[in-house]
Amino acid sequence: MDSHVHLISIVDHAIQERIFIVDATRTRSGSRFFTVPVVTLIALTFLLGLSEFIVVGVMQPIASDMRVSLAAIGSLVSAFALVYAPMTPIGAAVSAKFNRFHALMAMTGIFLAGNVLCAFALNYPMLLVGRIVIATVSGPLVAVPMTFAPDLVGASDRPRFMSWIFSGISIAAVFGVPIGTFIAQQFGWRWSFHLINLLTVLVIISMLRCLPRTSYATGTTRFLPQFRLFTDVRVWYGMCLASADS
């Protein structure tokens, strides 16, 4: 008799625990989507896109200030694209070997350093180096935030989360050029980068305050298979177009 009672107690406990887990999952899935961590990561990708496209709107002021040709300033765009393309898979493979939170913070710091270098560049080579530094981490900085989806949103909201991460770049593609042009006309082209630097600092503070510290390594991604991307002729076609347009 006692064994039956004990068995019933175990089953009842298991049922109650299962109900608690299901309720917790439902609560998480039905909770507000645009939480502070989610908005912070979307803002990060927006800044990545803004930094990439803003140069297009300030090419003439930069050329005048640096006393170089527009063709030379256009090379900033092509150099960015040529570094961005290979460093995206390479950076993803390397960052996968580290704690994702630490990888995200480190790459965001590098992104900030590159923009600071651009803002205070004394000559064209310094500006070019700054753009290359930014391009080195911009691709991986889009990929790593995706790994926070399980911690920040419910399973049903993960596709939405990923789409909003990419939307940050899309929004920047639309507004980046006019924002850069307006700021350059009102305050000078360097203030376009100062704005990005200020917003990046705010994003870093927000990430330190709200992103989970229990982040684990993003995986054991193998390095060489990442280069299979470059067997796709469309990748090379896109890189050639980016260079030609600039």
N, C-alpha and C positions, 0 to 999 in steps of 0.2 A: 504493500500500500504506500509506504513511504517513498519507494522508488518511483511509483507512478506520479505521486505528488511532485517529486523533485523534477521529473521529466516535464510535467506540465508547466512547472515554474520556469524551466530553461526555455521551452518553446515560447511561452508568453513573453519572456525577456527579449528573445530574439525578434519576435514580432514587433514589440514596442521599439526596439532599436532600429528595425527596418523602417518603421513608420517615421521615426525621427529623421533618418537619413533622407527619405523621400521628401519630407516636408522641408528640410533644409535646402535640398536641391531645388525644389519648386520656388522657395523664397528667393534663392539666389538668382534663378532664371527670371523671376518676375520682378526683380528689383530694378531700380533706376539704372539705365544703361550708361548715361553720360556722367559717370562718377569722376572725381578729381584725378585718379590715376589714368583713366581712359582718356580724358581730355588732355592730360599732360603728354601722353604718348602721341596723340593726334597733333598736338602743338609742335612736338619735336619734329615730326615728319613734315609739317608745314614749313618749319624753319629750314629744313634740309632743301626743300624745293625752292623756297624763297632765295636762299643763298645761291642755288644753282642758276636760277633764271634772272635774278636781279641785275646781273652784269649787262644783260642785253639792253636794259633801259638807261645805263649810265656809260655806254661805250664812248660817246663823244666827249663828255666831261673828263673821263679818265685819259683819253688820248690827248686832250688839250693840256691837262695838268702834267702828265708824264712826258709830253713832247714827243710822242711816238705816233705812228700812223694808225688809222682805224683797222688796217689789216693785222697789225701787231696785237691790238686789243682783241680782235676777233679770234686770235690764236688762243686767248684765254678760254674761250668756249670749247674749241676743238681739243685743247690740252686736257680740259676737265673731262670731256667725254672719253678720250683715249685712256685716261687713268681710271675713270669710274667703271668702265666696262670690265676690265680684267680684275680689278680689286674687289668687285662685288662677290664673285664666287670664292676668291682667295680669302677675303676678309671673313666671309661666312664660315669657311672651313677652320680658320684660325680661332675665331671667337668661340666656336663650338667646343673648344677644349677648355674653356674657362667658365667660371661662375657667370651666369648671364647678366646679373645685376652689375657685377664689377666690370664686365666687358662693355655693357651699355654706358656706364659712367665714364670709363676710360676713353671710349671713342667719342663721346659727347664732349669731353675735355679737349680732345685733339681737334674736333670740329670747331670749338670755340677759339682755340689757339690759331687755327688757320684763318678764321675771320678777323681776329685781332691783328694778325700780320697784314692782311689785306687793308684793314682800316688805317694802319699806320705805315704802310709801305712808302719808302722814300724814293723808290724807282721801280721800273718795270720788272726787273728780275725778282725783286722781293714780292711783288704782286703775283707774279707767275708761280712762285714757290708756295705762296699762301693758297692759291687756287688748287694746286696739286695736293696740298695737305688736306684740304676740304674734300676733294674728290676721293682721296684714299679711304675715307671712313664713311662717306655718304651712303654707299650701297649697303654695307653691313648694318648701318644704323636704321635702315628700313626693315631689315630681316629680324634683328634681335627683338624689337618690341612685340613681334608676333608671338614669341614664346611666352609672353606674359598673359596671353588670352585665358588659359585655364584658371589662373589665379584671380582674374579681374572680372570675368563675365561667366554666365552660365553656358552650358553646352550649346543651347539653341541660339545664343547671341554671338558665338565665335565667328561665324561667317560675316556677320555685320561688323564686328570689331575689326576684322582684317580689311574689309572694304573701306572702313573709315580711316585706317592707317594709310592706305594708298590714296584716299581722297585728300589727305593733307597735302600731298605732293601735287595732286591735280588742281586743288584750289590755289596753291602757290603758282602754278603754271599760268593761271588766268590772271592773278592779281600781282604777281611778282614784278613784271615789267612796268606797269603803270605806277606801282608803289615806288620802285627805284627811280623812275623818271621824275616823279613829283618831289621826292626828297632831294634828289640831286639839284633840281631847279630852285628849291627853296633854301636849302642849307649846304649844298655841296655833296659830291658823290661819296665822300668818306662817311657821311652820316647814314648812308644806306647800310653800310656794314656796322656802324655803331648801333643802329637799331637792332640788327640781327644779334649783335653781341649782348645787348641789354636783355632781349627776350630769351636768349639762350641761357643766361645766368638765372633768370626767373624759372625756366624749365628745369634746370639742374637742381635748384633749391626745392622745387616741387617734387622731383623724382626722389631726392634724398628723404623727403618727408613722407611720401605716400606709397612708393613702390615696395613690394614685399622683399624682406631681406633673406627669406628662406629660399632664395633662388639657387637652382642647381645648375651644373654644367649643361649646356644646351645640347650635348650629344657627343658622339665620337665620329663625326663626319670625316670621311677619308678625303685627303687633300687632292690627289691626282684626278679622281673622277669629276671634280668640280670643273676641270678644263674641257669636259665633253661639251659644255655650252658653246665653245668656240668652233665646234664642228658644224654648227648650224650656220648656214650661209646668210640667214637673215640678220644674225648678230653683226657680221662683218659689213653687210649692206647698210645697217643702221649706223655703224661707226663711220663709214665712208660718207654717208649723208650728213652726219653731224659735222665732220671736218669740212665738207664742201660748202655747207651753209654758212660756216663761220668765215 
